[in-house]
Amino acid sequence: MRLLHTSDWHLGLGQGSLTRLADHDLFLDWLVQTIIDQQVEVLVVAGDVFDAVHPPAEAQRQLYGFLARVQSTCLRQVVLVAGNHDSATRLEAPASLLKTLDVHVVGGITTQEESLRRCLVPLGGPEPRAVIAAVPYVHEWRLGLRTTELDAGGVHSAMTTLFTELYARIADLADEMFPGLPLLGTGHLTVGPATAEDAPQAIHQVGLIDTLPASVFDPRYRYVALGHIHRSYPMEEGRVRYSGSPIPCALPEMATPRKVILVDVGEEVTTTALQVPVFRELRRIEGELPAVLKALSEQSTEAPLPPHLHLRIQLDAPCTDLNHQLHEVLQMLPEPRPILAEVREILTTTIDHAAPPTCDLRRMTPTEVFGELCRARGMEAGDELMAAFQTLSQASPESFSHLLGDLEASR
């Protein structure tokens, strides 16, 4: 039996007005073709199907459209579990309907035996050839742990014990319900050599305690498909593995390839990592404005979608036409033109704490006050900046009194 393990799709992901819908469309197209080319029988998605508990309609359309498309392929079953970004009840809402298509959804579980039995899914049709424990994200509260009552070492020890017991109980039920069948599992938690960069949104107290050991997964599990960490890496000689996110969701994820994992289950379990194509690059450009403008003018891409650019620009004084300069350079580039995803201006000034002027501020004109305020903040009041101020002060007579307050505060 051949499975494909993936996770952390984060459908609906976006940043401000930017959307990653096109990225996910291309990934899902690639995934359908990969399923066909690799003759995959079972698809396992180990959590964070959506990016938010209230995913936009377009993200839901992508998921259900994909599930409809794979019905005409060699794929026989789909197993979806919820991650910490998903709403367990929302993901499970169409479960009865999806089950008729051999799409098995597990949004949440408790420690009750009936709930644990429900997460065991036989694989392979009327005569199952394996069984998977479809374990979603489980909050420690569900396991009876109250972290406020323990120190960090006590929390880590208790969580290790509780998750070890949870997976062992499910393995016991699998032995009872499906004796002799190879047992696989899923999980959405933080295990192994993860770092704070791998888990910017903590699960199970990551950042306060160490990550959980891979030994929490009972040795009866032949393969455990994990989600949550966006970097792909194996543990325990490949028996336990993160597939990682299929598209880079944040800048640091561009540093490592995106992957899905083929899992062949027979006498032995073997895995093969398949690299997902780069559909869009996320890039960071840093430096002083001339260097950034030059770097912008040299941007190009071989990816089908334009890159998202994250800029950090060092300025010595305010630049009123910064956005105009940036967009003017981008407009000179051939399609697909990069998109400004984030522009951060870093203003570096040396504030002059010399003796304040002896003149009476109340006798100064608004323009003179503004010029003095610029001097107090270490900025040069150039002609362009002064003209902009004059336009503003004429449009808003109240601005003069606000400037006086700012100047007095700066002094």
MIPA-265654 format. One line per 4 residues: number of its first residue (from 1); their letters; for each residue x, y, z of N, C-alpha, C. Coordinates in steps of 0.1 Angstrom, whole numbers, plus 5000, padded with zeros to 4 digits. Last residue first. Layout:
<rs>
NUM = a = X,Y,Z,X,Y,Z,X,Y,Z | ...
</rs>
This chain:
<rs>
411 = rsae = 5117,5685,5240,5127,5693,5247,5127,5689,5262 | 5096,5670,5232,5109,5666,5227,5120,5673,5235 | 5074,5684,5243,5077,5671,5248,5091,5666,5244 | 5075,5707,5228,5078,5708,5242,5081,5695,5248
407 = ldgl = 5069,5696,5203,5082,5702,5205,5085,5703,5220 | 5043,5687,5207,5053,5677,5204,5067,5683,5206 | 5029,5711,5213,5030,5701,5223,5041,5691,5220 | 5033,5724,5188,5039,5730,5200,5040,5719,5211
403 = lhsf = 5018,5707,5172,5033,5708,5170,5039,5714,5182 | 4992,5712,5181,4998,5699,5182,5013,5699,5181 | 4989,5738,5172,4989,5736,5186,4995,5722,5189 | 4990,5734,5144,5001,5742,5151,5001,5739,5166
399 = seps = 4968,5720,5136,4981,5713,5136,4991,5721,5144 | 4945,5733,5134,4948,5728,5147,4962,5722,5148 | 4942,5739,5107,4947,5749,5116,4951,5744,5129 | 4948,5721,5080,4944,5718,5094,4949,5728,5104
395 = aqsl = 4957,5731,5056,4945,5723,5056,4939,5720,5070 | 4980,5744,5064,4969,5752,5058,4956,5744,5058 | 4995,5723,5072,4991,5733,5082,4979,5742,5077 | 4999,5708,5048,4992,5703,5059,4987,5713,5069
391 = tqfa = 5014,5727,5033,5002,5722,5028,4993,5716,5039 | 5036,5729,5050,5028,5741,5048,5014,5737,5042 | 5047,5703,5049,5041,5708,5061,5032,5720,5059 | 5055,5702,5022,5045,5693,5027,5038,5698,5040
387 = amle = 5075,5721,5024,5064,5723,5015,5052,5714,5019 | 5093,5708,5040,5087,5721,5045,5075,5724,5037 | 5101,5687,5024,5094,5684,5037,5087,5697,5042 | 5113,5701,5003,5102,5692,5000,5094,5689,5013
383 = dgae = 5135,5714,5016,5124,5722,5009,5111,5713,5007 | 5142,5699,5048,5144,5703,5034,5133,5709,5028 | 5152,5697,5077,5140,5702,5072,5142,5707,5057 | 5168,5670,5090,5170,5681,5081,5156,5685,5075
379 = mgra = 5166,5660,5124,5162,5658,5110,5165,5671,5102 | 5168,5659,5152,5180,5655,5144,5177,5654,5129 | 5148,5669,5166,5148,5655,5164,5159,5650,5155 | 5152,5696,5166,5153,5689,5179,5153,5674,5177
375 = rcle = 5148,5701,5139,5161,5703,5144,5163,5695,5157 | 5120,5698,5138,5129,5689,5130,5143,5689,5135 | 5112,5719,5154,5109,5705,5158,5118,5695,5151 | 5120,5741,5139,5127,5738,5151,5124,5724,5156
371 = gfve = 5102,5738,5117,5116,5737,5115,5124,5734,5127 | 5078,5742,5132,5081,5729,5125,5096,5727,5122 | 5081,5769,5139,5080,5759,5149,5083,5745,5143 | 5081,5780,5113,5093,5781,5122,5093,5771,5133
367 = tptm = 5055,5775,5106,5066,5769,5098,5079,5770,5106 | 5040,5789,5125,5039,5775,5124,5051,5769,5116 | 5061,5815,5139,5051,5811,5129,5051,5795,5130 | 5065,5824,5174,5070,5819,5161,5059,5815,5152
363 = rrld = 5057,5831,5198,5058,5842,5189,5063,5837,5175 | 5058,5809,5213,5045,5814,5211,5045,5826,5201 | 5085,5804,5218,5078,5796,5208,5065,5802,5204 | 5109,5828,5220,5096,5825,5225,5088,5817,5215
359 = ctpp = 5144,5817,5219,5132,5825,5214,5119,5820,5220 | 5164,5802,5226,5160,5811,5236,5148,5819,5231 | 5163,5766,5220,5164,5780,5215,5159,5789,5226 | 5181,5744,5242,5169,5748,5234,5170,5762,5230
355 = aahd = 5214,5730,5239,5205,5739,5246,5193,5744,5237 | 5213,5697,5224,5220,5710,5228,5209,5719,5234 | 5208,5672,5216,5203,5676,5229,5209,5689,5234 | 5198,5660,5186,5207,5670,5192,5201,5675,5205
351 = ittt = 5197,5627,5177,5190,5638,5183,5199,5647,5190 | 5204,5612,5148,5211,5616,5161,5204,5628,5166 | 5185,5586,5133,5188,5600,5135,5196,5602,5147 | 5172,5564,5111,5183,5566,5120,5187,5580,5121
347 = lier = 5144,5546,5105,5149,5559,5105,5160,5560,5115 | 5134,5521,5085,5142,5523,5097,5149,5536,5097 | 5105,5509,5072,5114,5520,5071,5121,5521,5085 | 5094,5480,5056,5097,5486,5069,5108,5497,5067
343 = veal = 5070,5466,5037,5080,5476,5036,5082,5482,5050 | 5058,5436,5023,5061,5444,5035,5072,5454,5033 | 5053,5429,4997,5045,5423,5008,5047,5431,5021 | 5052,5439,4966,5057,5444,4979,5048,5438,4989
339 = iprp = 5059,5416,4940,5049,5423,4948,5055,5427,4962 | 5075,5415,4908,5075,5412,4923,5064,5421,4929 | 5058,5407,4878,5065,5417,4886,5064,5413,4901 | 5064,5382,4855,5056,5386,4866,5063,5395,4875
335 = eplm = 5070,5411,4834,5061,5403,4842,5067,5389,4844 | 5099,5432,4839,5090,5424,4831,5081,5416,4840 | 5101,5465,4855,5105,5450,4854,5095,5443,4845 | 5092,5490,4860,5101,5488,4848,5105,5473,4846
331 = qlve = 5077,5489,4883,5070,5490,4870,5079,5488,4858 | 5097,5489,4902,5090,5477,4899,5083,5477,4886 | 5103,5517,4902,5113,5507,4898,5107,5494,4895 | 5079,5527,4911,5084,5531,4898,5095,5522,4893
327 = hlqh = 5077,5517,4937,5068,5512,4926,5072,5516,4912 | 5097,5531,4950,5097,5517,4950,5089,5511,4938 | 5089,5558,4947,5102,5553,4941,5102,5538,4940 | 5065,5557,4961,5065,5561,4946,5078,5556,4940
323 = nldt = 5073,5552,4986,5065,5542,4979,5065,5545,4964 | 5088,5576,4991,5094,5563,4992,5086,5553,4984 | 5084,5604,4993,5080,5597,4981,5086,5583,4980 | 5094,5612,5017,5080,5613,5015,5075,5606,5002
319 = cpad = 5114,5600,5040,5114,5601,5025,5099,5601,5021 | 5132,5613,5068,5119,5608,5062,5120,5610,5047 | 5166,5602,5070,5156,5612,5072,5143,5607,5065 | 5181,5580,5067,5186,5590,5076,5176,5601,5079
315 = lqir = 5170,5546,5066,5168,5560,5061,5175,5569,5072 | 5170,5514,5054,5177,5523,5063,5176,5537,5058 | 5144,5491,5050,5151,5502,5044,5157,5511,5054 | 5135,5460,5042,5139,5468,5054,5148,5479,5049
311 = lhlh = 5109,5443,5025,5120,5453,5025,5122,5458,5039 | 5099,5415,5010,5099,5420,5023,5111,5430,5024 | 5081,5405,4982,5093,5411,4987,5090,5417,5001 | 5071,5376,4966,5067,5386,4976,5079,5392,4982
307 = pplp = 5074,5370,4930,5078,5369,4944,5072,5379,4953 | 5047,5358,4909,5057,5368,4912,5061,5367,4927 | 5047,5323,4898,5040,5334,4905,5051,5345,4909 | 5064,5304,4887,5052,5309,4879,5045,5321,4885
303 = aets = 5099,5312,4889,5087,5306,4894,5075,5312,4887 | 5120,5326,4881,5117,5315,4872,5104,5308,4877 | 5125,5361,4883,5121,5348,4889,5118,5338,4878 | 5143,5391,4893,5137,5382,4883,5133,5369,4890
299 = qesl = 5155,5423,4901,5147,5412,4905,5142,5404,4892 | 5169,5446,4898,5176,5434,4893,5168,5421,4896 | 5156,5466,4911,5158,5467,4896,5163,5454,4890 | 5160,5460,4937,5147,5459,4931,5148,5458,4916
295 = aklv = 5187,5467,4941,5183,5453,4942,5169,5451,4936 | 5184,5495,4938,5192,5487,4928,5188,5473,4929 | 5169,5500,4961,5163,5503,4947,5171,5496,4936 | 5187,5493,4980,5174,5485,4979,5168,5488,4965
291 = aple = 5207,5511,4977,5210,5497,4975,5198,5489,4973 | 5193,5535,4983,5199,5533,4969,5202,5518,4967 | 5185,5530,5011,5176,5531,5000,5182,5529,4986 | 5204,5504,5027,5200,5518,5025,5192,5519,5012
287 = geir = 5189,5472,5035,5199,5481,5032,5195,5495,5031 | 5174,5441,5023,5177,5450,5034,5189,5460,5029 | 5149,5420,5013,5160,5429,5008,5162,5439,5019 | 5137,5387,5011,5140,5398,5020,5151,5407,5013
283 = rler = 5111,5368,4995,5125,5374,4995,5126,5386,5005 | 5096,5340,4985,5095,5350,4995,5109,5355,4996 | 5084,5327,4953,5095,5329,4963,5091,5341,4972 | 5062,5302,4943,5064,5316,4946,5075,5317,4956
279 = fvpv = 5065,5276,4938,5055,5283,4930,5057,5298,4932 | 5088,5251,4936,5086,5265,4942,5076,5272,4933 | 5076,5217,4940,5081,5228,4932,5079,5242,4939 | 5085,5195,4966,5074,5203,4960,5080,5215,4952
275 = qlat = 5102,5165,4965,5103,5179,4967,5091,5186,4959 | 5095,5136,4984,5093,5143,4971,5093,5158,4973 | 5110,5111,5002,5106,5125,5002,5106,5130,4988 | 5099,5079,5010,5106,5087,5000,5101,5101,5000
271 = ttve = 5102,5051,5031,5097,5064,5028,5105,5071,5018 | 5089,5018,5040,5099,5027,5035,5093,5040,5031 | 5084,4992,5061,5079,5005,5057,5090,5013,5052 | 5082,4957,5052,5089,4968,5058,5082,4981,5053
267 = egvd = 5061,4944,5041,5068,4937,5051,5076,4947,5059 | 5046,4976,5036,5046,4961,5032,5052,4954,5044 | 5040,5007,5025,5037,4998,5036,5037,4984,5031 | 5055,5036,5017,5052,5023,5012,5051,5013,5023
263 = vliv = 5049,5069,5015,5051,5059,5025,5046,5046,5019 | 5062,5100,5005,5056,5088,5000,5060,5077,5011 | 5057,5133,5016,5064,5120,5019,5056,5108,5013 | 5067,5165,5004,5056,5156,5008,5063,5142,5009
259 = krpt = 5084,5197,5011,5083,5182,5007,5070,5176,5010 | 5105,5224,5003,5091,5220,5007,5090,5205,5002 | 5138,5231,5015,5129,5226,5005,5115,5222,5011 | 5146,5261,5035,5146,5246,5033,5136,5242,5023
255 = amep = 5143,5288,5034,5157,5282,5035,5157,5267,5033 | 5118,5296,5034,5124,5296,5021,5138,5289,5022 | 5110,5299,5060,5108,5286,5054,5113,5285,5039 | 5114,5326,5068,5124,5316,5071,5123,5302,5064
251 = lacp = 5090,5339,5057,5103,5340,5051,5113,5329,5055 | 5062,5316,5056,5069,5327,5061,5083,5327,5056 | 5053,5294,5042,5043,5303,5048,5049,5316,5053 | 5060,5278,5013,5066,5285,5024,5056,5296,5029
247 = ipsg = 5040,5248,5009,5044,5261,5004,5050,5269,5016 | 5037,5225,5025,5041,5224,5010,5044,5237,5003 | 5054,5220,5056,5043,5227,5048,5047,5227,5034 | 5063,5187,5068,5065,5201,5066,5054,5207,5057
243 = syrv = 5063,5161,5075,5064,5164,5061,5067,5178,5058 | 5080,5145,5101,5073,5157,5097,5074,5158,5082 | 5079,5112,5114,5084,5122,5104,5074,5133,5103 | 5091,5081,5125,5083,5092,5128,5089,5104,5120
239 = rgee = 5109,5064,5112,5096,5058,5116,5086,5070,5120 | 5134,5074,5106,5123,5076,5096,5110,5070,5100 | 5149,5069,5128,5153,5062,5116,5141,5063,5106 | 5138,5088,5146,5137,5073,5148,5139,5065,5135
235 = mpys = 5127,5113,5123,5131,5109,5136,5130,5093,5137 | 5130,5137,5096,5127,5124,5101,5133,5122,5115 | 5115,5168,5085,5127,5160,5090,5122,5147,5096 | 5106,5198,5071,5105,5184,5070,5117,5177,5076
231 = rhih = 5090,5225,5088,5103,5220,5082,5102,5204,5082 | 5069,5232,5103,5068,5234,5088,5081,5230,5081 | 5051,5213,5126,5064,5219,5123,5065,5220,5108 | 5025,5202,5121,5027,5214,5129,5040,5221,5126
227 = glav = 5023,5166,5118,5021,5180,5113,5024,5190,5125 | 5034,5133,5110,5033,5144,5119,5030,5157,5112 | 5028,5100,5109,5028,5112,5100,5025,5124,5109 | 5046,5072,5117,5037,5083,5123,5039,5095,5115
223 = yryr = 5047,5037,5112,5050,5051,5107,5040,5061,5114 | 5041,5017,5129,5051,5014,5119,5056,5028,5113 | 5036,5014,5163,5033,5023,5151,5045,5021,5141 | 5047,5000,5183,5038,4993,5174,5034,5001,5162
219 = pdfv = 5061,5017,5200,5068,5011,5189,5060,5002,5180 | 5043,5048,5206,5045,5033,5209,5052,5027,5197 | 5056,5078,5209,5048,5070,5200,5052,5055,5202 | 5073,5090,5226,5059,5090,5230,5051,5081,5221
215 = sapl = 5098,5091,5214,5095,5079,5221,5081,5079,5226 | 5104,5116,5206,5097,5108,5196,5093,5095,5202 | 5098,5139,5233,5106,5130,5226,5098,5121,5216 | 5087,5174,5230,5085,5160,5234,5094,5150,5227
211 = tdil = 5108,5202,5237,5099,5195,5229,5098,5180,5234 | 5109,5219,5270,5116,5212,5258,5105,5205,5250 | 5089,5248,5277,5095,5235,5280,5102,5229,5268 | 5085,5272,5265,5086,5272,5280,5092,5258,5285
207 = gvqh = 5087,5266,5239,5092,5279,5243,5094,5279,5258 | 5056,5249,5239,5069,5251,5233,5074,5265,5236 | 5031,5243,5251,5041,5250,5259,5055,5251,5252 | 5016,5231,5230,5020,5223,5242,5032,5230,5248
203 = iaqp = 5028,5252,5205,5019,5242,5208,5025,5234,5220 | 5033,5286,5195,5036,5275,5203,5025,5265,5205 | 5043,5297,5165,5031,5297,5173,5031,5284,5182 | 5068,5291,5155,5065,5305,5159,5053,5306,5168
199 = adea = 5086,5267,5153,5073,5267,5159,5070,5281,5164 | 5111,5270,5142,5102,5260,5136,5088,5262,5141 | 5123,5288,5160,5120,5292,5146,5111,5283,5139 | 5126,5272,5182,5116,5283,5183,5113,5288,5169
195 = tapg = 5129,5238,5169,5134,5251,5175,5123,5261,5175 | 5130,5203,5171,5123,5215,5167,5129,5227,5175 | 5138,5175,5173,5148,5186,5173,5141,5199,5167 | 5108,5162,5189,5122,5160,5183,5129,5173,5182
191 = vtlh = 5076,5176,5184,5084,5165,5187,5098,5166,5181 | 5046,5190,5189,5060,5194,5187,5069,5183,5193 | 5017,5180,5169,5023,5184,5181,5038,5187,5179 | 4997,5160,5157,4999,5174,5154,5004,5180,5167
187 = gtgl = 4998,5128,5141,4999,5136,5153,5001,5151,5149 | 4990,5094,5132,4992,5108,5129,4994,5115,5142 | 5001,5060,5123,4995,5070,5131,4997,5084,5126 | 4996,5025,5116,5002,5038,5113,4995,5048,5122
183 = lplg = 5001,4990,5119,4995,5002,5125,5003,5014,5121 | 4992,4962,5100,5002,4972,5103,4995,4985,5108 | 4971,4937,5116,4973,4947,5105,4984,4957,5109 | 4967,4921,5138,4976,4916,5127,4979,4926,5116
179 = pfme = 4934,4931,5145,4946,4923,5149,4954,4919,5137 | 4917,4954,5150,4923,4951,5137,4935,4942,5139 | 4908,4956,5176,4898,4958,5165,4904,4953,5152 | 4931,4951,5192,4918,4945,5195,4909,4945,5183
175 = dald = 4950,4968,5182,4953,4953,5183,4940,4945,5185 | 4937,4992,5186,4940,4988,5172,4943,4973,5172 | 4938,4994,5214,4925,4993,5207,4927,4988,5193 | 4966,4997,5217,4959,4986,5223,4945,4983,5216
171 = aira = 4969,5021,5204,4976,5010,5198,4969,4997,5204 | 4956,5038,5222,4950,5036,5209,4956,5024,5202 | 4973,5035,5244,4959,5031,5245,4953,5029,5231 | 4996,5047,5234,4996,5033,5237,4982,5027,5238
167 = ylet = 4989,5073,5231,4992,5066,5219,4993,5051,5222 | 4984,5080,5258,4974,5081,5248,4977,5073,5236 | 5009,5075,5271,4998,5067,5274,4987,5068,5264 | 5024,5095,5258,5028,5081,5257,5017,5072,5260
163 = fltt = 5010,5118,5267,5010,5115,5253,5015,5100,5250 | 5016,5116,5295,5002,5116,5290,5002,5112,5276 | 5045,5117,5297,5037,5106,5302,5023,5105,5296 | 5049,5142,5286,5056,5131,5280,5048,5118,5284
159 = mash = 5035,5158,5304,5031,5157,5290,5037,5145,5283 | 5050,5155,5327,5036,5151,5327,5031,5149,5313 | 5075,5166,5319,5074,5152,5324,5060,5147,5323 | 5068,5192,5314,5074,5184,5303,5073,5169,5307
155 = vgga = 5058,5201,5339,5050,5201,5327,5055,5191,5317 | 5081,5198,5355,5070,5190,5358,5060,5189,5346 | 5098,5218,5343,5102,5204,5343,5090,5194,5346 | 5082,5241,5348,5085,5237,5335,5089,5222,5334
151 = dlet = 5059,5233,5376,5070,5241,5369,5073,5235,5356 | 5023,5233,5378,5036,5226,5377,5046,5236,5372 | 4998,5243,5375,5001,5237,5388,5015,5232,5389 | 4994,5252,5350,4996,5262,5360,5000,5256,5373
147 = trlg = 4987,5230,5334,5001,5234,5335,5004,5245,5345 | 4969,5204,5339,4967,5218,5342,4981,5223,5344 | 4957,5177,5320,4969,5184,5326,4966,5198,5327 | 4938,5161,5308,4937,5163,5323,4949,5170,5329
143 = lrwe = 4938,5160,5281,4944,5149,5288,4944,5150,5303 | 4927,5185,5274,4919,5173,5272,4925,5160,5279 | 4949,5201,5280,4937,5202,5289,4928,5189,5287 | 4966,5198,5259,4969,5191,5271,4958,5191,5281
139 = hvyp = 4948,5192,5228,4953,5201,5238,4956,5194,5251 | 4957,5176,5200,4951,5173,5213,4957,5183,5223 | 4952,5173,5166,4958,5182,5177,4950,5179,5189 | 4943,5139,5159,4944,5153,5156,4952,5160,5166
135 = vaai = 4950,5107,5147,4950,5115,5160,4952,5130,5156 | 4941,5081,5134,4940,5095,5129,4939,5104,5141 | 4958,5054,5130,4952,5061,5142,4953,5076,5138 | 4951,5031,5104,4958,5044,5108,4950,5050,5120
131 = varp = 4959,4999,5092,4949,5008,5100,4957,5020,5104 | 4959,4978,5063,4965,4985,5074,4955,4993,5081 | 4942,4964,5047,4956,4960,5047,4964,4968,5057 | 4908,4953,5047,4919,4963,5051,4932,4956,5051
127 = epgg = 4887,4947,5025,4896,4938,5032,4908,4947,5036 | 4874,4969,5015,4866,4959,5023,4875,4949,5030 | 4901,4993,5017,4889,4988,5012,4882,4977,5021 | 4924,5004,5029,4926,4993,5018,4913,4987,5013
123 = lpvl = 4924,5009,5064,4929,5013,5050,4929,5001,5041 | 4904,5019,5091,4910,5009,5083,4913,5013,5069 | 4911,5042,5116,4905,5041,5103,4912,5030,5095 | 4904,5054,5147,4910,5043,5140,4903,5040,5127
119 = crrl = 4888,5072,5160,4900,5077,5152,4907,5066,5145 | 4870,5058,5175,4865,5065,5163,4877,5070,5154 | 4883,5049,5197,4880,5040,5186,4876,5047,5173 | 4884,5073,5211,4896,5068,5206,4894,5057,5195
115 = seeq = 4856,5076,5217,4863,5086,5209,4876,5081,5203 | 4853,5054,5234,4845,5055,5222,4851,5065,5212 | 4870,5060,5255,4873,5049,5246,4865,5050,5233 | 4880,5094,5261,4870,5083,5262,4872,5072,5252
111 = ttig = 4896,5114,5258,4903,5102,5263,4892,5091,5265 | 4887,5129,5226,4888,5129,5241,4895,5116,5245 | 4894,5147,5196,4892,5134,5203,4892,5137,5218 | 4885,5163,5165,4890,5163,5179,4887,5150,5185
107 = gvvh = 4883,5157,5137,4886,5170,5142,4891,5171,5156 | 4888,5136,5112,4888,5136,5127,4892,5150,5131 | 4874,5122,5083,4878,5135,5090,4877,5133,5105 | 4879,5105,5054,4877,5103,5068,4883,5115,5075
103 = vdlt = 4865,5098,5025,4873,5109,5031,4869,5108,5046 | 4848,5081,5010,4860,5076,5016,4870,5087,5020 | 4825,5094,5004,4836,5095,4994,4849,5089,4998 | 4811,5091,5027,4806,5083,5015,4816,5084,5003
99 = klls = 4824,5109,5043,4827,5095,5045,4822,5086,5033 | 4813,5133,5036,4826,5130,5031,4830,5115,5032 | 4790,5132,5051,4789,5133,5037,4802,5128,5031 | 4800,5132,5077,4791,5121,5073,4790,5121,5057
95 = apae = 4816,5156,5078,4822,5143,5079,4813,5132,5074 | 4811,5183,5077,4806,5175,5066,4811,5161,5066 | 4822,5190,5104,4808,5193,5100,4803,5184,5088 | 4849,5188,5110,4841,5176,5110,4827,5178,5105
91 = lrta = 4857,5215,5107,4863,5205,5098,4855,5192,5098 | 4842,5226,5128,4840,5230,5114,4845,5220,5104 | 4853,5213,5150,4839,5211,5147,4836,5215,5133 | 4880,5222,5150,4876,5208,5150,4862,5205,5145
87 = sdhn = 4894,5246,5131,4883,5244,5140,4879,5230,5139 | 4930,5247,5129,4917,5244,5124,4906,5244,5135 | 4954,5252,5141,4948,5263,5133,4934,5260,5129 | 4961,5228,5152,4957,5238,5161,4951,5250,5154
83 = gavl = 4944,5204,5129,4956,5210,5136,4951,5221,5145 | 4925,5175,5122,4926,5189,5125,4939,5192,5132 | 4931,5152,5095,4929,5155,5109,4931,5170,5111 | 4919,5131,5069,4922,5145,5073,4921,5146,5088
79 = vvqr = 4926,5108,5045,4924,5109,5060,4929,5123,5063 | 4911,5092,5018,4918,5104,5023,4915,5105,5038 | 4914,5065,4994,4910,5071,5007,4918,5083,5010 | 4922,5059,4968,4911,5052,4974,4906,5058,4987
75 = lcts = 4934,5073,4938,4933,5074,4952,4921,5068,4958 | 4935,5073,4911,4937,5060,4917,4936,5061,4932 | 4908,5097,4904,4921,5092,4903,4922,5078,4910 | 4884,5108,4908,4885,5102,4895,4900,5096,4893
71 = qvra = 4886,5120,4933,4877,5109,4932,4879,5101,4919 | 4900,5143,4932,4908,5131,4934,4899,5118,4933 | 4880,5163,4929,4889,5160,4918,4896,5146,4920 | 4869,5165,4955,4861,5161,4944,4870,5156,4932
67 = lfgy = 4890,5176,4969,4885,5162,4973,4876,5157,4962 | 4893,5201,4956,4904,5191,4955,4898,5177,4958 | 4869,5213,4964,4871,5211,4950,4882,5200,4948 | 4873,5214,4991,4863,5205,4986,4864,5203,4971
63 = lqrq = 4896,5232,4992,4896,5219,4998,4886,5210,4992 | 4886,5255,4978,4898,5248,4973,4899,5234,4979 | 4864,5263,4993,4862,5259,4979,4874,5251,4974 | 4877,5271,5016,4869,5259,5016,4866,5254,5002
59 = aeap = 4890,5294,5005,4898,5283,5010,4890,5270,5011 | 4868,5310,4998,4877,5305,4988,4886,5293,4992 | 4857,5316,5023,4850,5307,5014,4859,5301,5003 | 4882,5315,5049,4873,5322,5039,4867,5311,5030
55 = phva = 4879,5298,5081,4885,5300,5068,4876,5307,5058 | 4881,5302,5111,4870,5306,5103,4876,5309,5089 | 4905,5293,5121,4893,5285,5125,4881,5290,5117 | 4930,5293,5095,4922,5300,5106,4910,5291,5109
51 = dfvd = 4942,5278,5075,4950,5287,5083,4943,5293,5095 | 4934,5243,5072,4931,5257,5070,4941,5265,5079 | 4948,5221,5080,4943,5221,5067,4940,5235,5063 | 4963,5213,5103,4963,5226,5098,4960,5226,5083
47 = gavv = 4969,5177,5097,4966,5189,5105,4969,5202,5098 | 4981,5158,5079,4983,5157,5093,4981,5171,5100 | 4966,5139,5056,4969,5153,5058,4969,5155,5073 | 4972,5113,5034,4971,5116,5048,4975,5131,5050
43 = lvev = 4958,5093,5009,4964,5106,5012,4961,5109,5027 | 4964,5062,4994,4958,5069,5006,4966,5082,5008 | 4975,5054,4970,4962,5049,4973,4955,5057,4985 | 4993,5067,4942,4990,5068,4957,4976,5063,4959
39 = qqdi = 5009,5067,4918,4999,5056,4921,4996,5055,4936 | 5024,5087,4910,5030,5078,4920,5021,5067,4924 | 5007,5101,4892,5020,5096,4887,5026,5085,4897 | 4985,5107,4909,4983,5099,4897,4997,5092,4893
35 = itqv = 4997,5123,4928,4989,5111,4932,4988,5102,4920 | 5007,5143,4911,5016,5134,4918,5009,5122,4923 | 4984,5156,4903,4992,5149,4893,5002,5139,4899 | 4975,5166,4928,4966,5156,4920,4975,5149,4910
31 = lwdl = 4997,5183,4933,4994,5171,4942,4985,5161,4935 | 4995,5203,4914,5006,5194,4914,5004,5181,4922 | 4970,5214,4922,4972,5208,4909,4983,5198,4908 | 4978,5223,4948,4968,5212,4947,4968,5206,4933
27 = fldh = 4997,5243,4940,5001,5231,4948,4991,5220,4947 | 4981,5261,4926,4992,5254,4919,4996,5242,4927 | 4964,5269,4947,4958,5263,4935,4969,5255,4928 | 4983,5280,4965,4976,5267,4969,4969,5261,4957
23 = dalr = 4990,5303,4950,5000,5293,4954,4993,5280,4957 | 4965,5316,4949,4971,5311,4936,4982,5301,4940 | 4961,5323,4976,4952,5314,4969,4958,5308,4956 | 4973,5340,4993,4982,5329,4987,4973,5319,4980
19 = tlsg = 4970,5375,4992,4965,5362,4994,4974,5352,4987 | 4973,5407,5007,4978,5397,4999,4972,5384,5002 | 4964,5425,5025,4956,5424,5013,4961,5413,5003 | 4977,5407,5051,4970,5420,5048,4961,5418,5035
15 = qglg = 4984,5378,5039,4991,5388,5047,4985,5401,5043 | 4971,5344,5042,4973,5357,5035,4980,5366,5045 | 4956,5312,5038,4967,5320,5043,4968,5333,5035 | 4938,5294,5028,4933,5307,5033,4944,5316,5038
11 = lhwd = 4953,5265,5041,4945,5271,5030,4938,5284,5036 | 4975,5251,5053,4971,5265,5057,4963,5272,5046 | 4988,5227,5052,4984,5234,5040,4982,5249,5042 | 4999,5208,5071,5001,5222,5072,4999,5230,5058
7 = sthl = 5010,5179,5052,5004,5186,5064,5006,5201,5062 | 5012,5145,5039,5014,5159,5038,5007,5166,5050 | 5020,5114,5026,5019,5122,5039,5022,5136,5036 | 5006,5089,5008,5013,5101,5007,5009,5110,5019
3 = lrm = 5010,5053,5006,5004,5065,5012,5012,5077,5008 | 5005,5022,4992,5013,5034,4991,5005,5046,4996 | 5008,4988,5000,5000,5000,5000,5009,5012,5000
</rs>
